[in-house]
Amino acid sequence: MDAEHTAHPLAAEGTSATDWYVDDRCNNCDVARQLAPTLIGEVDGRSRILRQPRDEAEERQLHAAAFACHSRSIRHPARRLDTSLDPFPQPLDDTDDTVHLCGHNSPQTAAANSYLVRRPSGTQMMVDTPRWSEELASRYEALGPVTDVLLTHQDHAAHGRRYADRFGARLWIHEGDLAAAPDADRVLRGTDTAEIADGVLAHPLPGHTRGSVLYVVDERYCFSGDSFYWSRSTGDIEVADSVTWYSIEELAASLARTVDRLRFEWLLPGHGDRKRLHAARMDRRMRQLAARVGELEPRPIDFTAVRW
């Protein structure tokens, strides 16, 4: 263990030298809190261990959070992570193994979540990318051959070409963000919805970046990139308007143009929490979001203002 990170600056009060802790590299990305929400919370703008795991199930949750953490900040002073408790790729829940969370988030993609989507043919698509690792690539491929790597926008493009080449897959990106993947195999253009595979729709959604895209699979799963996410603090779908690099007005226009064509149950963002609702309830929430975003005005970039 690195000597400079042996202290427990973000551990809960009263913890001992044998307790799990979050080290000082944490930058409040929220990934760990999504995976272990009763064990890890936000305190003073950072993640912190709220309490130690009480049973095997909670120990597994904490390991999942640790293996996903892009900065490897969730640590135990007396032992290394148990690799047998690395759950990734991890199904969304016990009732649905169509989509797997890749885990192992990358510092080169701003700690974004990434996903594997299994198709009826037995193949898979990867949406955005985890950190690069040959061992991880083999692990993901064990679920089935990966035919396409779908990039939602430029911030998440860092490992796209490498994974696509490893899988022999097509790499997708929108022309608005093409500079981040100039050797992409498939380039989405304009703002029209495109069916890129059976049951897979790409909805260009300029706003967060010029080339942001939503991918909706089987009218059930929406991979929203950084365009919108589920906020635990507000209990609703939100946009990160304080981290909108291109234009909040363009995002409002994109949502207004697209909302009538969206139908899904699972909201699966790059940043922020995941959520499943009945499609009709999700539709109402999306329409309300479009109306709210239409009233927003540009604001300075401020990561601390995001309501996770």
ChimeraX attribute file (.defattr): number of C-alpha atoms within 10 A of each C-alpha:
attribute: neighborCount
match mode: 1-to-1
recipient: residues
	/A:1	11
	/A:2	5
	/A:3	6
	/A:4	8
	/A:5	15
	/A:6	15
	/A:7	14
	/A:8	21
	/A:9	13
	/A:10	21
	/A:11	21
	/A:12	19
	/A:13	11
	/A:14	6
	/A:15	15
	/A:16	12
	/A:17	13
	/A:18	10
	/A:19	17
	/A:20	24
	/A:21	28
	/A:22	24
	/A:23	23
	/A:24	18
	/A:25	14
	/A:26	19
	/A:27	14
	/A:28	19
	/A:29	21
	/A:30	23
	/A:31	24
	/A:32	26
	/A:33	23
	/A:34	19
	/A:35	21
	/A:36	21
	/A:37	17
	/A:38	16
	/A:39	20
	/A:40	27
	/A:41	20
	/A:42	16
	/A:43	14
	/A:44	9
	/A:45	12
	/A:46	18
	/A:47	26
	/A:48	26
	/A:49	26
	/A:50	20
	/A:51	17
	/A:52	17
	/A:53	18
	/A:54	9
	/A:55	8
	/A:56	9
	/A:57	10
	/A:58	15
	/A:59	16
	/A:60	19
	/A:61	22
	/A:62	28
	/A:63	24
	/A:64	21
	/A:65	28
	/A:66	25
	/A:67	23
	/A:68	28
	/A:69	25
	/A:70	28
	/A:71	19
	/A:72	17
	/A:73	20
	/A:74	27
	/A:75	21
	/A:76	19
	/A:77	16
	/A:78	11
	/A:79	10
	/A:80	9
	/A:81	15
	/A:82	10
	/A:83	9
	/A:84	8
	/A:85	14
	/A:86	19
	/A:87	18
	/A:88	17
	/A:89	19
	/A:90	17
	/A:91	17
	/A:92	17
	/A:93	11
	/A:94	7
	/A:95	7
	/A:96	9
	/A:97	14
	/A:98	15
	/A:99	21
	/A:100	21
	/A:101	23
	/A:102	25
	/A:103	29
	/A:104	28
	/A:105	23
	/A:106	22
	/A:107	16
	/A:108	17
	/A:109	21
	/A:110	15
	/A:111	26
	/A:112	29
	/A:113	27
	/A:114	29
	/A:115	28
	/A:116	27
	/A:117	19
	/A:118	19
	/A:119	18
	/A:120	8
	/A:121	8
	/A:122	10
	/A:123	16
	/A:124	24
	/A:125	20
	/A:126	27
	/A:127	26
	/A:128	29
	/A:129	32
	/A:130	30
	/A:131	24
	/A:132	17
	/A:133	13
	/A:134	12
	/A:135	9
	/A:136	17
	/A:137	17
	/A:138	13
	/A:139	14
	/A:140	21
	/A:141	16
	/A:142	10
	/A:143	16
	/A:144	16
	/A:145	18
	/A:146	26
	/A:147	16
	/A:148	23
	/A:149	31
	/A:150	29
	/A:151	31
	/A:152	31
	/A:153	31
	/A:154	21
	/A:155	21
	/A:156	27
	/A:157	24
	/A:158	22
	/A:159	20
	/A:160	28
	/A:161	21
	/A:162	17
	/A:163	25
	/A:164	22
	/A:165	12
	/A:166	14
	/A:167	18
	/A:168	14
	/A:169	22
	/A:170	19
	/A:171	24
	/A:172	27
	/A:173	30
	/A:174	29
	/A:175	21
	/A:176	20
	/A:177	23
	/A:178	19
	/A:179	13
	/A:180	18
	/A:181	22
	/A:182	12
	/A:183	13
	/A:184	20
	/A:185	15
	/A:186	16
	/A:187	16
	/A:188	21
	/A:189	14
	/A:190	14
	/A:191	17
	/A:192	13
	/A:193	18
	/A:194	15
	/A:195	14
	/A:196	13
	/A:197	10
	/A:198	10
	/A:199	12
	/A:200	17
	/A:201	20
	/A:202	23
	/A:203	24
	/A:204	28
	/A:205	29
	/A:206	28
	/A:207	24
	/A:208	26
	/A:209	24
	/A:210	21
	/A:211	24
	/A:212	27
	/A:213	31
	/A:214	25
	/A:215	24
	/A:216	23
	/A:217	21
	/A:218	14
	/A:219	16
	/A:220	16
	/A:221	20
	/A:222	22
	/A:223	28
	/A:224	23
	/A:225	28
	/A:226	26
	/A:227	27
	/A:228	25
	/A:229	24
	/A:230	22
	/A:231	20
	/A:232	16
	/A:233	8
	/A:234	10
	/A:235	10
	/A:236	15
	/A:237	20
	/A:238	23
	/A:239	23
	/A:240	23
	/A:241	25
	/A:242	18
	/A:243	21
	/A:244	21
	/A:245	14
	/A:246	16
	/A:247	19
	/A:248	26
	/A:249	18
	/A:250	17
	/A:251	26
	/A:252	23
	/A:253	17
	/A:254	18
	/A:255	24
	/A:256	17
	/A:257	14
	/A:258	17
	/A:259	15
	/A:260	11
	/A:261	9
	/A:262	19
	/A:263	19
	/A:264	21
	/A:265	19
	/A:266	21
	/A:267	22
	/A:268	28
	/A:269	24
	/A:270	27
	/A:271	25
	/A:272	28
	/A:273	21
	/A:274	18
	/A:275	18
	/A:276	16
	/A:277	13
	/A:278	11
	/A:279	16
	/A:280	12
	/A:281	12
	/A:282	21
	/A:283	19
	/A:284	12
	/A:285	16
	/A:286	22
	/A:287	15
	/A:288	14
	/A:289	20
	/A:290	22
	/A:291	14
	/A:292	13
	/A:293	19
	/A:294	17
	/A:295	10
	/A:296	12
	/A:297	11
	/A:298	12
	/A:299	12
	/A:300	10
	/A:301	13
	/A:302	12
	/A:303	14
	/A:304	11
	/A:305	11
	/A:306	14
	/A:307	15
	/A:308	22
